[in-house]
């Protein structure tokens, strides 16, 4: 299968798409088509393990670039933790994506990408560039730590990640370097793209991206949509996914799953005050904006990278977007009220991002109910993607819920380590000089 830039000026194979990350024309790599899975795969889905699902889906995209034996080994290493669909209330489930080593959903994508890059690069030196609004950096650091030949540079916005997230970004040492940028996540993301497309840097180093810019992050994130179906298909109802959305990588991965044949009834793109996609679906005009700081900081993105991929999937047709995706934005106050309500009513602790996703389901439910008479006897199962353990945002969660949150040991271990980072303004020339000096 060929991989083609969203800007149509470059095509390549999966190996190059993963190792480059960003196309030379500034676009993002997409498969030339979305492969279709056979009907018996879906019929047998409830009987398959997460690892079996991951292997089958990944193989469709990777083809002959990796042997079955090596791919199975990678999948087994990556998916060595639970991803349960936990019932919150009648017809609402939380797909808990936070049981991996850094307790965030990005463990799945980052661990897969690190192992694929190590396999495909065959030990050749590389520099991996990652911008983060919180969880990407820690997952990338964990996934790539001590991988031979690969140096990782994580750009994060100063003062705009939680204290525990910052410790997870800055305490690794070794081949993991943390750059504390005086700016927003959008500044970090813009810097990452500028670095990846800089001619002088590319002549000196082999550069690639570890953000959801990289197709190797998206492919494995589609696995858990299939896995949620495997767990909930027995309920016999349409399934709606509410995805807390910032850079829209998770949602794009879900769209991949649906286009492969997974019968997802509806997607909800649930955002905080950074509402460029809800506005686009309402007006038909896409307008990026400076990001706003919120309690759900991992979604503080004013110009989501994967919007370009979604445009490609929908042929840049807003009406096609609207068929697949409903999108709503919510304030910090609404987010806090929801965290309190869900804890009081159902004894379930949502982190701020999960609370935004829960709000998306509640809002969609109102419009769904108004469109169906009682006699229609129609209903759906709502699945929210709980993308991080509440302890990763312990200060915010404890302040809202007025209760103590227990810190899991694997997170507490980071608090005991010393922060190591270098500070820079959002200035390409200064960051570039730092990279040029890092041999």
N, C-alpha and C positions, 0 to 999 in steps of 0.2 A: 504494500500500500504506500502511496506517496503522501507526503505531508506538505501542505501548501500554506504560504503566508496569507493571513487575512487581507493583506493588501495586494495579493495576487502577483507579486513580482518575483517570487522565489518559490521553488519546490525542491524537496529533498526526501531522504528516507528517515525512518524513525530514529536511527542512531544519531544522525546529524541534528535532527530536531531536538533531541534530548540534550546532547552535548553543547549545542549552541544556545538553546533556550529562546533567544529572541532572533527573529529573522533580520537579515541585513537591511531590508526595507523598513524596518521598525515595526512590522506586523507580528502577530502571534501565530504559531504553527497550529494548523488544524488538519485532521485526516481528510483525504480527498472525498471520503464518504464515511458515513457511520455504519459499521457492520451490523447485520441483522442476525439475531440468535434464533435458533430453530424452536418450534413450538414445544417439543418434548423437554427442552431445557426448562421452560417456564412451568410446565406441568410437574416436573420433578423438583422444582425449586425448594419446597419445604423439606425435602429429604437430603439436601446438600449441605455441607459444612461451609462456613465462611471462607475457608481456604480453597475449597473446591470451586466456589463461586468466583473468588478472586482470580484463580488461575484461568478459568474459562473466559472471563471478561478480558483480562489482560492479554491473553494469547491472541484474541481477535485484533487487537491494536498493534501488537509487537511482531506478529508473524514469525518469520524465520530469523529475526535478529538475535534471538536467544534460544537455546535448546530448552526443551520441555523440562529436562532434569534441573537445569540451572534456574529456570523460572519458578518451578515448584519450591526449590530451596529458598529463593528470595521471598516468595509469597508466605511460606511457613514462618520465616523469620519476622516478616513485617506484621503479620496478623496473628501474633501470639498473645493477644489479650481479648477480653470479652467486649462485645458491642451490643448490649442488651436493649431491647425495646421495653421500657418500664411503664406500666400503667399509672397514669396520674389520676384520671377520672374516667367516667364512661366515655368511650370513644376518643380519648386523648392519651397519646403515648409519647414518652420522651425517649428518643433514640440517643442513648448515652455514649457519646464518642470520646469520653475523657478517661478511659481506663488504661491508656498507654503510658509510656515512661515520663512524658512531660504533662500528662493529664489534659490534653487538648486534642481536638479532631485532627489537627495537622500532623500528628504523629503518623497517621496512615500514609498520607501523601509524601511526607518528608523522608520517612524510612524507606519507602519504595524507591523514591527518586535517588537517594544516596546510594543504594545498592545497585540500581540500574546504571548510574553514572560510573561507579567503580568498575562494574563489569564491562561496560562499553568502552571506557577510556583506556582499558588495559594497562593501568598503572601510570599513564602519562600525566605530568603535572597539570593541574587546573586551578583556576581561581573561581570560586562560586560567590556570586553577589546576591544578597537577599535584603530587601526592604521589609520592615515589619511594623505592624501597628500593635503587636503584642505577642500572639501565639506562634506566628510563622517562625520567628527567630529562634525561640527555644526548641521547637520541633526540628528545625534545620540543624541547629547546633548539636542536638542529641543524635540525630541521624548520621551526621557527617563526622562526629568527633573521632579523631585518630584514624580516619580513612586515609590510607597511604596515598600521597601525591596530591591531595586536595586541600587547598586553603580556603577558608570560608570567611567572608566579610559581611557582617550583619549591620545594616543601617537602621537605627531606630530613633524616633522623635524624643528629644530630651523633655522629661517631665510629663510625658503623655502616655506612658505605660504604667501599669500598677507596679508597686515596689517588688512584689514577688516575681512578676514577669521580668522586670529588669534584672533581678538576680539570676533568673534562668537564662538570660541573654549574655551576661557579662562575667560569669564565674568559671567558664570552661578552661580558658587558656589553651595552650598547645596550638592546634591548627585553626582555632576559632577566635576571630578578632571582632570585637564590638566597637562600632563607630556611633557615638552619641551625637546626633545631628540637631542643631538648634533650629528647629522648624517643625512642620507638621509631617504626618505620614505621607501626604501627597508630595512634599518636598523630598522625602526619602525615596519614594517610588520614582519620581522624576530623575533623581540622581542615579538610581540603579539603572534606569533605561539609558541615560546618557553614557554611563560607564560602559555598558554592554555594547553600545554602538560606536564607541570612540575608536577611531582608526589606529591611533598610536598605541593605545592599550592592547588592542587586538593583535597588533603586530608583535608585541613583546610577550603577551601571555595568551593562553587558552582560557577564555572567559565564558561563563555560563550563568544562568539565573536559577535560583531556588524558590522564587515566588511562584504563584499560580500562573505567572507568565509561561512557565515551563509545562509542556504537555505531560511530562512525567509526574507532575503533581495532580493533574486532573484525572488521568486514567484510574488510579486507585481510589480516588474519592467517589467514583461511581459505584464501587463495590458495595458500600453500605446501604445504598438505596435498594439494591437487590436483596441484601441481607435483611433489611427491615420487612420487605415483602415476604421473604421466607418465613419470618416469625409471625406475621400478622395475616397472611393470606387465608388462614383457616377461619377468620372472622366473617368472611364472605361479603365484605362491604368495599365500596370504592375507597381508595387510600389517597389522602391529600397530604402533601409535605409542606410544612412551613419552615423556610430556610432563613436564619438570621444572616443578612447579606451586607457585606462591605465591599470587597473586591470581586464578588460574585463568582468565585471559583467553585464553591460548593454547589451552587445552583446550576452552573454550566455543566458540572459533572452529572448532576441529576438529569439534565436535558439529554446528555449522552445516553444515560441509562434508558430513558423513555424512547429515544429514537432507535435504540437497539431492540425495542419491543416490550420493555417493561410497562405494564398497563397502569401507569400513574394517572390518577383522575385529574389532579390539579396541582400546580406549584404555587406557593405563596412566597414572594420575596418580601420579607419583613425587614424594614430598616429603621434606624433611629432618625435623628434630625437630618442626617445626610441623605437627602431624599431625591437625588438626581434621577434614579430609575422610576420611582413612583410618579414623578413629574413628567417624565418622558411618556409613560403609558397613558397619562391623563391628557397631555397636550400634543404628543407626537413629535415634540422637539427635544433633542438631547442637548443639555447645557451643563457642562461640568462647573463645579463651584469650589471655592476653598472649603476644606473640611472643617467641621465644627466639632469641638471636644464634647464628649458625652460620657455617661456612666458606662455605656457599652463600647469601650474605646477601641476594641478590635475591629469595629465596623465604622470607624471614623474615616471614611474615604469619600472624597469629593469628585474623584475621576476614576471609577473602577476599571481596571485593566480588562477584565473579562467581558465587559460590555461589547468590546470589539468581536469577541468570539460569538456572543449571543447574536449580534447583528448578522454575522456570517451564517449561523444556523437558521435564522429567520429571513434571510435574503433582504435584510435592512427594511423589513415591512412591519410597521408598528401593529397592524391588524393581526399579523401572525404571532407577534409577541403576546398580544392580549388574549389570544385563544389559549395559550399555555400557562400564562403567568398573571396572577393578581398581585398587586404590590401595594403595601401600606406602610406609612411611616408613623412613628410614635415618639412622644416626648420622654424625657427622663422621668418626669412626674408619673406618667402613665406606667412606665417600666417599674418604678418603685412600688406603686400601688399593686401592680400585678404580682410582684415578688411576695408582697405581704399577703395578698389574698390567697395565692396558691399554697403558701406555707400554712396559713390558718385553716383553709378549707380542706386541704388534701395531705398536709404534712409532707410536702415535697419542696425541697429547696432548689429554686432556679437561680442560675447566675444571671447577670443583666442581659446577656445575649439570648439565653434561653427564654427569658421573660418577654423579650421583643418577639420571638418566634411564637410564643404562647398567645400573645396579643393578636398576631396575625391570624391564628386559627379562630380565635373568638370573633374577630371582625368578619372573617369569611363565613363563619357559621351564621351570623345575622343575615347576610345577603343570601346565603343558601336557603335558610329556612323561609325567608320571605318569597323565594322563587318557587317553593314546593308546597302544595297543599298537603294537609294531613293525610288525605286519601292516597296521595302518591306513595306513602310509606317508604320514602327514600331517606337514606342516611349515609354517613361516611365516617371513616376512621381518620382522625387527624394525628399526624406524626410531626412533632417539633424536633429539630436537630439541636440537642443540648451539646454545645461545642466545646465547653470547658468546665472543669470542676469549679464549684463555687469558691473553693479556697484560693483559687488563682486571683480572685478579686475580693479577698477577705475583708479589706477595709470597707469597701462599698457595701458588701453583703451584710456585714455585721452592723453597719450604721443603719441600713434599711430595716433589717429584721430585728434589731435590738437583742441579738442573741449571739453567743459565741459559736464560731465555726471551727470545727476540728480540722487542723492542717494534717493531711496525710504525710507520712514519714518521707516519701520520695519528694514531696515539695519542701518540707521543713529542712531537708538536707541542704537545699540551695540557700536558705536564709543564713546558714552558718558559714557560708563561703564569702570570700572577699571579691568585691566588684573590681573588674579591670576593664576599662574602656578608654578610648581616645575621643576627645570632643572636637567637632568641626562645625562651622557654619554651613548652611546649605549652599555650598560653593563648589562646583565641579573641579575647578583648577586646583583647589587645595586638597580635596579628596583624591584627585588623580595623582598629585605629587606623592601623597602617602602610599598609594598603590604601586607607583613606579619604583619607590624606594624599598618596597617589600619584595624581596627576591626569594 
